[in-house]
Amino acid sequence: MAKLYLIGTGPGSSDYLTVAAVKATKSVDVLVGSQRALDLFPDFRGEVLVLQAKNMDEMMKKSVSLVDGGKTVAILSTGDPGFSGVLKPILKLRDDLDLEVVPGISSLQLAAAKLQVPWDEVNLLTLHGKGNSDVILDCLDNGKVTIVLPDFRVEKLAQFLLENDVDPKRKIAVCERLSYPDERVFTGTVKELASMEFNYLCVMVVY
Ligand SMILES: C[S@@+](CC[C@H](N)C(=O)[O-])C[C@H]1O[C@@H](n2cnc3c(N)ncnc32)[C@H](O)[C@@H]1O
């Protein structure tokens, strides 16, 4: 039966790939995902479609039309599909598909674990694709730790916070390339972060 899977593949390393994710990919005809997600399934022998920021909409539509044509398709979503992942755009596109979501370990969860932050009472935010927005300013002073996926560059987000009168000495942490061999965790102040450089794969925590 044709079906669409949305499969969370974790933050990057196969150490954080679930058995359920691996099992689900074994039953599909087509695997759709970013190159770093596809690299986690080197033994997959079906059709492969590479997802890029610029062809996201096209690939979502193509995946749905393949399912309509009788194929079983899996869209890989790094981290968890439900947080800043592919679940929202797919539901916007169609809500009548035979759909199964296989959860993955989010980069937010791994950041919380690395920094030993209990995440049941934090502000969880994504600015991904939205620019540096006031959304973050609205929650910084509610007494909770904020865990945020920045929009592309974490140092630009720090500069935005400084421009908006956030205390330059406010404590922050950046978790870069979590689970990869070159993973880096920086803890310091907003001011220090504003003049540093990080890879685009970062989670930021504001204390
Ligand atoms: C489109 S969002 C997807 C988030 C994903 N669904 C999740 O649950 O982690 C991509 C952003 O997630 C963050 N991210 C994903 N993998 C990461 C990693 N290994 N280390 C740090 N941040 C990561 C980065 O902020 C990246 O720009």
The ligand as a Gaussian input file, in Angstrom:
#p B3LYP/6-31G(d) Opt

LIG

0 1
 C       15.465000      22.789000       9.486000
 S       16.013000      22.796000      11.151000
 C       15.675000      21.136000      11.561000
 C       15.612000      20.872000      13.040000
 C       15.370000      19.391000      13.306000
 N       14.062000      18.987000      12.879000
 C       15.578000      19.008000      14.764000
 O       14.661000      18.529000      15.413000
 O       16.724000      19.138000      15.224000
 C       17.765000      22.762000      10.951000
 C       18.459000      23.434000      12.113000
 O       18.526000      22.515000      13.211000
 C       19.738000      22.720000      13.921000
 N       20.539000      21.486000      13.864000
 C       20.264000      20.381000      13.158000
 N       21.229000      19.443000      13.352000
 C       22.113000      19.990000      14.204000
 C       23.332000      19.520000      14.786000
 N       23.825000      18.315000      14.535000
 N       23.977000      20.350000      15.636000
 C       23.496000      21.580000      15.917000
 N       22.364000      22.073000      15.386000
 C       21.690000      21.290000      14.536000
 C       20.450000      23.887000      13.237000
 O       20.034000      25.075000      13.852000
 C       19.891000      23.787000      11.827000
 O       20.015000      24.996000      11.123000

